[in-house]
Amino acid sequence: KYKVPVRQSWTLRALNALLWPSCLLQDCCGISVPRVGKMLRWPLSLPRLMAEAERRTKLSDWARDESFPGLYEVAVARLNETQPTPVGRLIAFDYLMRRLMTRLQVIDRAKSKPDPRFV
């Protein structure tokens, strides 16, 4: 199996080095570091991400369909298998959080202003 090495710039390496102690405290001791503690918590779990998205948007209607939770659960499971660096954790958390928040906002907007062509 061929793997391509990831080339990291010196700034990314420095940021990873600064965040490793926070990750170790979080993973080994359960101590959450303020401001980045929620984002560095690992492994990710979909219920925790959904709860955080609800807290940030103050919305809670997910309008579940046949593909909604399944695809996100697969994505979260794959991310948990990879064991990313601290910066990778932040990027994964931010990406999934933005997607979940956008879903909540789109569902809320669709319910509040239905398109007259489809009513």
Residue pairs with C-beta under 8 A, 6 or more apart in sequence:
8 16
12 87
15 86
15 87
16 85
16 86
16 87
19 36
19 40
19 86
19 87
19 90
20 86
22 33
22 36
22 37
22 40
22 86
23 40
23 42
23 86
23 89
25 31
25 33
26 32
26 33
26 37
26 40
26 41
26 42
27 42
32 38
32 41
33 40
36 90
38 52
38 93
39 89
39 90
39 93
39 94
40 86
40 89
40 90
40 93
41 48
42 80
42 89
43 80
44 76
44 79
44 80
44 92
44 93
44 96
45 76
46 69
46 72
46 73
46 76
49 72
49 76
49 93
49 96
49 97
49 100
50 62
50 100
52 97
53 97
53 100
53 101
53 103
53 104
54 60
54 104
56 97
56 101
57 101
57 104
57 105
57 108
59 104
59 105
59 107
59 108
60 104
61 104
61 107
61 108
61 111
62 68
62 103
62 104
62 107
63 107
68 103
72 96
72 99
72 100
75 96
76 96
79 92
79 96
82 88
84 91
84 92
